[in-house]
Amino acid sequence: MAVHFFHTSDWHLGQFFYNHSRQYEHEQFLMWLLEQIKQKQPNALLIAGDIFDVINPASAAQKQLYQFLADAHALAPHMQTLMIAGNHDSGYRIEQVEPLLQKYNARTVGVVRWKEDKTLDLDRLLLPIYDRAQQIVAWCLCLPFLRSAEITGFNDHTSNSQNAIAYLHQQLISEAKARKTDDQALILMSHAHMQGGETSDSERPIIIGNEEALSTTLFDEVIDYVALGHLHKPQKVGQAHMRYSGSPIPLSFSEINYKHQVLDVQLDPLQPEDTRFSYTALPVPRSIELHRIKGELNEVFEQLKALPEGEISHIDQREYIDIEYCTDTPPRPNLRQQFEDLLPKARYRLVKISRYYKNNPAENTTLKVQLEPPTPEKLFEKIWQHKGYVHDDAVFKDFQSLVHEAQRSLEDKNTI
């Protein structure tokens, strides 16, 4: 029996881009995705982690997700939405709303759970996918982001992270083989950094057991499709059926040229191996453009003058500008204002300015002048390092959550 599903990941709902909310961009993406669901009516929607941008997402970001699930269910009541937690998510948090998710035919796997006898709770990790006649057409093996503390020390097979990861995959795939019939497909959904994957500068490194990237040898040949999350560039890893869907919007300026998409996948396990899997990339329309302007100062000035004009009334819908200018002299004190004055009015947001050296490239690795005001995150990191502490991603993300909560509090006061 054939199974039809969408593969997407790394939504990062609630992200702030240089202190600017991405809510409008996410709204546009979700409206577009709802239209795809309405037209194509897939059996399942797979969201392979990093649903939210921080472990303690704002209420507006949570509302976006749950409103989307409600709308998707209304358009395609038979469709299942299966989600796993990524390294940006709190696995326990996204599992707390299971009764709500069930109402919208959605399931989530946030953490790996163990039984009292120290064996894996495989029922929570192995989810069936049904067709309209409520026949099982596939099994989805769901592996959220694997934190070392949640997978090690349970038995002789989990003495360290690498052993535990291998054990998890072996146990889950073995159970899936035992349950499936010949006409049912096997799909493995995982949030991980796989060897050979191409990264951008917006992905937080995942390091487990001193090894950042995992091997695709973890995936048994019986797996028909591997739906990956974490890397923001759409790409295959090793083989055609092992894929990152990528993020739906650019999450940094390094992702300007990414072809953001959702993968529309068809699987029929009864077909020959070379024809059982097919996919179509559904390009996600970009609702707000990002521009990188680079060159000597006179070249930058000319590029700014040449930008398209036309006011955009709402500031949250204006386009982003990143300027990287070349000079071997100290920056002018009013340079930022000069840049701003050259930009067409009420259309752009100048969010990043940096300098690089033309005749002394060695300086570029150590000195990069940022003319925009320092953000709370940058100040915090500077003080943290000054105190002699080692960079800690968890602490830094918690601080970001506090900053976002403070920003929302100020916004609430300004609306009174």
VEXRO-236777 format. One record per atom (N, C-alpha, C): x, y, z; residue in one letter. Coordinates in pm, whole numbers, plus 50000, padded with zeros to 5 digits. Last residue first. Layout:
! VEXRO-236777
XYZA ...
***
This chain:
! VEXRO-236777
499035492652639I 497995496652735I 497605511352713I 501145487152481T 499835486352418T 498715490352510T 503355488352641N 503215498852538N 501855498552471N 503095465452791K 502925478152856K 502675489352755K 503675446152595D 502355446252659D 502085459652725D 506335452052542E 505355453852436E 503955454552493E 507485444852788L 507525458852745L 506495461552636L 506985417252777S 506425425152885S 506395439952850S 508495409852558R 507035408552550R 506365416852659R 511045414852662Q 510565422252545Q 509055421552533Q 511125395952866A 511195410152900A 510685418752785A 511055372852712E 509965375352805E 509945390052846E 513485375552579H 512245375752501H 511045378452591H 515245373052795V 515215385352715V 513915386552638V 514715346752875L 514435357852967L 514355371152892L 515635333152648S 514225332052686S 513835343552779S 518345339252662Q 517555344452550Q 516065343852582Q 519015324352889F 519105338952894F 518285345252781F 518645298852783D 517795303252894D 517815318352906D 520705298952596K 519315298452548K 518345302452659K 522925299552771F 522725310452677F 521285310652626F 522675275252905V 522595287852981V 522285299452887V 523035258052684A 521805257552763A 521615270552842A 525645263752590D 524465266452507D 523185267052588D 528215279352738D 527235268852768D 525965272052691D 531655286652736H 530355288752672H 529445276652695H 533175288253056V 533115282152924V 531725283952866V 534105317953235Y 533265306253218Y 533335301253074Y 535455341353289G 536245329253277G 535435316553258G 534255365253283K 534295358653413K 535085345553408K 534275369953013H 535175377853098H 535325371653237H 532205353452930Q 533575349752895Q 534585357252982Q 530075368253039W 530235354053074W 531685349653046W 530315392552905I 530515392053050I 530795377853095I 529715383652645K 530985390252672K 531315389752821K 527125373652673E 528195364452636E 529575370452666E 525775397352738F 525785386252833F 526955376852803F 526125412052503L 526665417052629L 526795405852732L 524725395852324K 526165398052305K 526825403052434K 522115397252430E 522795384352420E 524305386152406E 521455424452407P 521615418552541P 522365405352537P 523545438152141T 522315431952190T 522525426752332T 525025469652076P 525165455852122P 523845450552174P 524015487851782P 524125486951928P 524245472451971P 526095483851487E 524795484151551E 524965482751703E 528665480451401L 528235494051431L 526875494551497L 531285459451459Q 529835459451450Q 529345473351492Q 534185450051307V 533535461051377V 532035460451352V 536285425251373K 535135427851289K 534285438051361K 539235409651403L 538585422451425L 537475424351324L 540185384351342T 540225388651481T 539455401451508T 540025378951079T 539685367951169T 539605372551314T 540905401850954N 539495398450944N 539085387451040N 543605404150964E 542825411551063E 541365407251065E 544465390350744A 544655384150874A 543835391050982A 544115407350523P 543105397050552P 543255390750689P 544715436150449N 545265428650563N 544265418050605N 543415449250251N 544855447150233N 545505439250345N 540725449450343K 541065445450206K 542525441450194K 538855439150623Y 540045445850572Y 540435440350436Y 535415445850701Y 536525436750679Y 537655444350609Y 532695452750922R 533805457550841R 534815446250820R 529075452950935S 530385448250977S 531445452850878S 525775455051044I 526855462050974I 528175456551026I 522375446251040K 523745441751065K 524725449850980K 519895456550983V 520045449051107V 521485445051139V 517855478350849L 519305476250854L 519635469750987L 515045472050682R 515545472150819R 517025468650814R 513085490550436Y 514145481450479Y 514435482850629Y 511095509350384R 511045496350314R 511995486050373R 511185536950451A 510095528250499A 509965515250419A 513075549750177K 512345551650302K 511295540850324K 516075534650062P 514725539550034P 513875539450161P 519145544150218L 518115533950199L 516785540350160L 520705565850283L 520695561350144L 519615550950115L 520435568550557D 519925579450471D 519835575250325D 521725545550651E 520285546950670E 519705557450574E 524415551950588F 523745540250529F 522225541850536F 524725574350753Q 524865575650609Q 524205563950536Q 524435562451002Q 523425571950958Q 523505574250808Q 526795547151008R 525485540551011R 524395549950961R 528745567151010L 528585558350895L 527225551550893L 529705586551179N 528295587451140N 527965578051025N 532415580951215P 531515580551331P 530045580751294P 533935557750990R 533445571251016R 532435570751131R 536405533751090P 535065537151041P 534685551551076P 539875535950988P 538845535151092P 537475539451039P 540805518850682T 540845530550771T 539765529150876T 540435500150498D 541645498750579D 541835510750670D 537395483250413T 538175495350434T 539435491950512T 534295471250305C 535735469250305C 536445482650322C 531275460550472Y 532045469750389Y 533545467750411Y 528355445550472E 529735442250507E 530635450450416E 525065447050582I 526135454150511I 527485449450564I 521935434250540D 523215431150605D 524305437850521D 518505440450579I 519745444450514I 520935440650603I 515185428450516Y 516375429050602Y 517615432450520Y 512015445050455E 513105436250417E 514365438850501E 509025446150661R 510085452450582R 511275442950562R 507135437150827Q 507115431550693Q 508205437550604Q 507205450851062D 507515436551070D 507505429850933D 506295476350990I 507725474251009I 508095459451011I 504005482650736H 504205475750864H 505675472250880H 504305495050482S 503765502350597S 504095495850730S 506745500050265I 506045488750329I 505585493850465I 507235519649970E 507065518350114E 506345505550152E 509605518149730G 508215514449757G 508035511649904G 512535506749546E 511805515649635E 510375510749651E 515395484949528P 514025488649489P 513365497549593P 518715498849540L 517695489949594L 516305494449551L 520645516749463A 519995508949357A 518905499649409A 521745527149693K 520945536049609K 520125528249507K 523205504849776L 522075509649857L 521155518549775L 525155504049578Q 524205492949590Q 522985496949672Q 526545527549634E 525845526049507E 524805514849512E 527605521749888F 526705533249870F 525895531849741F 529255500049823V 528115498049912V 527105509349895V 531155513249670E 530325502849609E 529085500149693E 532315529849859N 531635536049746N 530735526049674N 533375510050037L 532325519350079L 531585525549961L 533595477549881E 534185489749933E 533075499849958E 531195451749980G 532145458349890G 532815470049959G 527875439249999K 529285437850034K 530155444949932K 524825431250131I 525525441150050I 526965441550094I 522205409450127R 523585410950173R 524305420350077R 518825408850215H 519815414050123H 521175414750192H 515845390150218L 517075393550289L 518095398050186L 512255395050197E 513565392950138E 514695396950233E 509505377450308I 510345389150333I 511745386250280I 508365354250205S 507485365750230S 508265378550258S 508975330949966R 509645339350066R 508855352150085R 507235300049931P 507405314049890P 508065322150002P 508795269249915V 508085278150006V 508305292549960V 508355243949673P 509095256149713P 508225265049802P 508305211049721L 507315221849714L 508005234749762L 509705184949552A 510025196249638A 508995207249615A 508565152249558T 508465165049489T 508795176049589T 509725118249532Y 509375130349606Y 509295142249513Y 509535082849577S 509605094549490S 509205106749572S 510295048649600F 510325061649665F 510375072749560F 510355026149442R 509375026349552R 509245040049618R 512255022649248T 511065030649213T 510075032049328T 514285006549333D 514665019049267D 513465027649230D 512954983949440E 513684993149527E 513975006549461E 509614978949307P 511064976349310P 511804987349385P 506794981549537Q 507464984649412Q 508944980849420Q 505864978749789L 505704967249701L 506354969449565L 506105002849923P 507094992449952P 506974980249862P 505855033549810D 505125021049789D 506115009549808D 505525067649882L 506245055149909L 505335043349881L 506075101849823Q 505235090149794Q 506085077649812Q 506285134349965V 506885121149944V 505815110449920V 507225165949944D 506005158249922D 506445144349877D 508965187450151L 509065175850063L 507745168150062L 509175222350133V 508595210850202V 508615199350103V 511895246450127Q 510875237750069Q 510285228350172Q 514265269950012H 513435264950122H 512215257750066H 517075270049888K 515765268049825K 514845261549928K 519355295249995Y 518735282050014Y 517385281549944Y 520455320249987N 520325313049860N 519755298949875N 520475328550257I 519755336250157I 519485328150030I 521775318550474E 520785309750410E 519995316750301E 523295337050597S 524015326850523S 523065317550447S 521555351850748F 521915357050616F 522685346850534F 519215327950889S 520385336650898S 520685341650758S 516985314350828L 517175317450969L 518445325250995L 514585315050577P 516015316750608P 516195321550751P 511995290250630I 512395304050607I 513895305250636I 511815262650665P 510905269050569P 511225283650541P 514815242050659S 513895251250726S 513005258150624S 515075207750539G 515505221550555G 514445229950622G 514775180950504S 513835189550432S 514295204050435S 517295158250450Y 516895169650531Y 515915177850447Y 517045123150377R 516965137250340R 516685146450459R 517495094750212M 517865100450342M 517985115550323M 517115085749958H 515965084850047H 516275089550190H 519575088549828A 518465097449790A 517315097249889A 522365087450058Q 521475081549959Q 520245090449939Q 524095109350181G 524465095750143G 523615090350030G 521575129650225V 522775125650298V 523075111150261V 520215157750049K 520245143450078K 521555140450150K 518735188750160Q 519825180750103Q 519605166050133Q 518095221950251P 517545209550196P 518645201550126P 519625235250537K 519685234450390K 519065221450343K 519555232350808H 518555241150748H 518585241050595H 519585203851013L 520295212050915L 519275219650831L 517305193251160H 518415200151226H 519175208951128H 515835162351050G 515765176251089G 517065180351154G 514885137350806L 515815143450900L 515485158050928L 513545108150735A 513125122150740A 513915129250849A 514225082250531V 514725088450654V 514425103350647V 512495054250403Y 512745068650394Y 513205073550531Y 512605026750442D 512255031850309D 512565046650293D 514745004750601I 514095017750611I 513855023350471I 516284982650555V 514844980650552V 514084993950559V 518894989050599E 518414989550461E 516894987850451E 519145009650895D 519074996750829D 518514998350688D 521165034850997F 519885032150933F 519945019150854F 523715038251081L 522715035351184L 521395031051123L 525135047350871T 525115032750889T 524165028651001T 525325074250881T 524105068850821T 524055053650827T 526645086451189S 526835079251063S 525495074051012S 526585119951324L 526295105551330L 526445099351192L 528765145151448A 527925139951342A 527785124751354A 530295149951686E 529225158851645E 528255152351548E 531325133651964E 531255132251819E 530035139951770E 531205134552237N 532405139752173N 532435137752022N 528585127052295G 529665117452316G 530925121252244G 527385149752073I 526975138852161I 528145129252174I 526615181251976I 527765172752010I 527325162352111I 525435202651746I 525015191351829I 526225182551853I 525495238051712P 526165225051698P 525585214751795P 522735255051583R 523505252551704R 524175238851692R 522785271551278E 522475259251349E 523365257851471E 523585293251134S 522485295251228S 522125282851307S 525425290150935D 525925295751062D 524815297851164D 524805256750800S 524865271350789S 525335276750923S 526165225450667T 525565233950769T 525605248650728T 525635194950508E 526155208550493E 525415217950586E 526535162050611G 525535172450598G 526175186250593G 528445143150666G 528295147250527G 527275158150506G 526735127750931Q 528005129850861Q 527745133050714Q 523955145351071M 524515133551008M 525815137150935M 522525156051351H 523495160651253H 524195148151198H 518985151351404A 520395148551431A 521245154551321A 516045138751456H 516635152151461H 518085150451502H 514165116451246S 515205118851345S 515685133351338S 512105090651140M 512205105251156M 513145108251272M 511785065450909L 512485069251032L 512635084451035L 509345044350786I 509875057950779I 510555060850912I 508375016850605L 509035021150727L 509695034750703L 505205005250471A 506495011950461A 507065015150598A 503604974450411Q 503704986450494Q 505114992150487Q 503464950250286D 502904961750214D 502914974550297D 504524931850464D 505254934850340D 504734947350270D 504144946350794T 503844936350691T 504514940650562T 505854952751104K 505394956450971K 505024944250888K 506874942651346R 505474947051337R 504974948851195R 509534936351311A 508644926051364A 507174929951344A 510604960351226K 510614948951135K 509614938251180K 510334975051464A 509574978951345A 509514967451244A 512174962251629E 510744961651663E 509894965251543E 514534969251492S 514184955151510S 512694953551542S 514504996751520I 514374991051386I 513984976251395I 514834998751798L 513655004351733L 513434998351596L 517294986151846Q 516074981351911Q 514834986151837Q 519065001651686Q 518924987251666Q 517614982051723Q 518785027751795H 518425025051657H 518195010151632H 519685022652060L 518345027952033L 517905024851891L 522335014352015Y 521365005252078Y 519935009752048Y 523505037651914A 523465025551831A 522405015851883A 523185053952141I 522565057752014I 522445045551922I 524735040252330A 523305041852352A 522575045352222A 527305042652227N 526715029352242N 525195030352254N 527515070752245Q 527615064152116Q 527015050152119Q 527245076052526S 526295081352428S 526325073752296S 527705046352730N 528075059652684N 527135063652570N 526225024552813S 527285029252902S 527805043052860S 524055009452725T 523965024152724T 525025030252815T 524084982552756H 524194987552618H 524235002852611H 523604976953019D 524964974952969D 525184980652829D 521365004453104N 521744990253100N 523144989253040N 521305031753154F 520115023653185F 520395008753184F 523235050353081G 523215045353218G 522045036653255G 521675074052850T 522805066252902T 522555061453045T 519615090452768I 519775077652697I 520905069052754I 519485114552892E 518215107452875E 518385093752812E 521975125952885A 521435122453016A 520165114053006A 522305131652608S 523075121052672S 522445116552803S 519495135352399R 520375141252501R 521025130152583R 518545133852086L 518975124652190L 519975131452283L 515615145851941F 517005149051972F 517425141052096F 513515116651871P 513765130851898P 515245133251920P 512565094151650L 513715096251739L 513935111151757L 510175072251545C 510365086251587C 511505087351688C 509195055651274L 510115053951386L 510585067851429L 506115049051149C 507095059851163C 507905057651290C 504815026550916W 505215028751055W 506275039651057W 501985025650692A 503405027750723A 503585028550874A 499375019450668V 500135019250544V 501635021250570V 496705005250829I 498075009650850I 498855008250720I 493505018350750Q 494445007250738Q 495865012750757Q 491555037550736Q 492085033950867Q 492895021050865Q 491005046850492A 490205035350536A 490665030050671A 492945065850453R 491565070450480R 490665059150528R 495755051350632D 495125057450515D 493695061350551D 498045058550904Y 496855052250847Y 496445059050716Y 500955049551069I 500345059350981I 499215052350905I 502025042551408P 501445038451279P 500925050551202P 505135047651570L 503765052251549L 503245047951413L 507305042251811L 506915035851686L 505435038451661L 507705052952058L 508615057051951L 508215051751814L 505985041552233R 505905056052219R 506755061052101R 506715014952225D 505385018752177D 505265033652154D 509155012252348L 509135013152202L 507785017352148L 510765020352598D 509325020852574D 509145023152424D 513564998952661L 512965010452593L 511445009152584L 514204986752993T 514104984952848T 513384996952789T 514184987653267K 515304993953197K 515324990853047K 511864980053387D 512884969653372D 514084974553289D 510285002653366E 510874999453497E 511964988853487E 511215017853047K 510315010853139K 511035007753270K 511935050552922W 512365037152959W 511365031053056W 511745073252641R 511325068652774R 511705054052795R 512965101552483V 513015086852486V 512685082352628V 510765129452418V 511905123052484V 511825107952467V 508705136852243G 509645146852292G 510915140852351G 506615131451995V 507595123952073V 508685133852114V 503135135951931T 504475141551947T 505335132252030T 500395136451703R 501185129551805R 502555136151813R 497065145451609A 498505148051611A 499155140351725A 494335149951577N 494955138551511N 496465140351500N 493375169151745Y 493675173151607Y 494435162351531Y 493145156351983K 491935162251926K 492125165851780K 495755151052045Q 494905140052002Q 493625145051935Q 496615175952141L 497105170952013L 496215159851958L 495345177152390L 495005186852286L 495425181652150L 496635155752523P 495175155552502P 494715165452395P 499425164952512E 498955153352435E 497435152852418E 500985185252616V 499665188752561V 499105177252477V 503475176752695Q 502495179752800Q 501085181952746Q 505335174252498E 504535162352528E 503405165352626E 506645198052496I 505765195452383I 504935182652402I 508035195952744R 507005206152724R 506065202352610R 509875175552705Y 508825173652804Y 507695183652783Y 511555186852510G 510785174852480G 509645172652578G 511925218552415S 511825210952538S 510945198752510S 513985224952123D 512715222652191D 512915216552330D 516395225451999H 515875238252046H 514615236552129H 516765199451917N 517625204352024N 517205218052075N 513335187951873G 514695190551829G 515515195751944G 510795163151903A 511505174651959A 512885175651898A 508525154851635I 509535151251734I 510215163951783I 505195147651523M 506255157151554M 507255151051650M 502745141551288L 503695135051379L 504885144451397L 499455143551208T 500645151851223T 501535145351328T 497405126750974Q 498065126751104Q 499255136251099Q 494355132750804M 495825134350808M 496325134150952M 491625133050808H 492275119850809H 493785120950829H 490895159950784P 490665152850912P 491365139350921P 491965185550651A 492295171550619A 492125163150745A 490945209450749L 491105208050605L 491325193550563L 490965205951024A 489705209450960A 489775207250809A 493665201251067H 492705190451093H 491365193251026H 494685226551011A 495065215150927A 494085203650944A 493595241451221D 493215244551083D 493535232950990D 494855229351442A 493395229651433A 492945232051289A 497535234151381L 497055220351393L 495535219551381L 497555262451387F 497845255351263F 497305241051269F 497045266651656Q 496055271251558Q 496285264351424Q 499395255951760Y 498125249251789Y 497015253951697Y 501405273451655L 501425259151631L 500045252951648L 500565298851748Q 500745296351604Q 500695281451573Q 500695295252023K 499375297151960K 499465294551810K 503435294452058Q 502645282452085Q 501275283352019Q 504015321051992A 504585310151912A 503795297251934A 502665334652194A 502295337152054A 502815326051963A 503965326552425S 502585321952403S 502165323952258S 507375316852355A 506345326652388A 504955321152357A 509015286952472P 508515295852367P 507435305352418P 511535275852601N 510395281852669N 509735291852574N 513465267852425I 512815257452504I 511605262652580I 513115283752101V 513665282852237V 512865272752317V 511855279451860D 513225284351858D 513905283551994D 509955249351784F 510115262551842F 511595266451839F 510645226651641I 509355232951616I 509405247451664I 512835209351617D 513005223851624D 511725230751578D 511465181251418G 512155188051526G 512415202751506G 510145172851171A 511325166051228A 512135175051322A 506995165451113I 507765177251151I 508955172351233I 504975151650868L 506075148750960L 506865161650986L 501725144350805L 502665155550804L 503715152450910L 499995119550609A 500675124150731A 501525136450701A 498575115850376N 498225107550491N 498815113050620N 497645147350212P 498565136350245P 498035128050362P 496145166250029Q 495545156650122Q 496485144850155Q 496535186449842K 497185173549819K 496725162549915K 495065209749916Q 495095205149778Q 495525190649766Q 495465212150194K 494105212150138K 494095206149997K 498235213350206I 497515202150270I 496115200950212I 498665237550078Q 499225225250021Q 498505212950078Q 497395254750257E 496875253750121E 497395241050053E 499055251850477L 497655247650487L 497035246050348L 501345263950379L 501355249550406L 499925244150417L 500535290850368W 500895283850245W 500845268750265W 500195295350641M 499045296850551M 499305289650419M 502825291550725L 501795282250771L 500535283250685L 504145313250599F 504515299450569F 503395289850607F 502855335050722Q 502745333150577Q 503105318950537Q 503655331250987E 502235331050952E 502045328350803E 506415334750964H 505895321650998H 504405320450966H 506445362050903E 506985352350807E 506485338250835E 505335372851139Y 504655374651010Y 505135364350909Y 507285365551333Q 505915360251340Q 505185361551206Q 509865371951384R 509595365251255R 508145360551247R 510925402751531S 510075390951533S 509885385351393S 514225412951580H 512995415051505H 512205402051502H 516695408251693N 515675414551776N 514405418251700N 517865393151487Y 518445406051527Y 517395414651599Y 515005377151491F 516105378851396F 516695392651418F 513535354051700F 513815368351682F 515095369451599F 511155327551663Q 512515332651647Q 512525347951639Q 508715315451682G 509095324351791G 510475330251776G 509545284351536L 508505294051570L 508945302351690L 511265267351390H 511805277551481H 510775288551508H 511085246851201W 510235258651187W 510775270251272W 512415221851139D 513115234151174D 512295246751147D 510675204850866S 511385205550995S 511855219851020S 508775180850673T 509245194350701T 509945194250837T 507185160950445H 508335161250537H 508795175650550H 504035146050390F 504885157850379F 505995156850483F 503085114950228F 503285123650343F 504125135750306F 501505085350148H 501775098750097H 501935107950218H 501945051350067V 501745061450170V 502225074850115V 500525022149918A 501305034449909A 500955043750024A 500844988050000M 500005000050000M 500885012550000M 
***
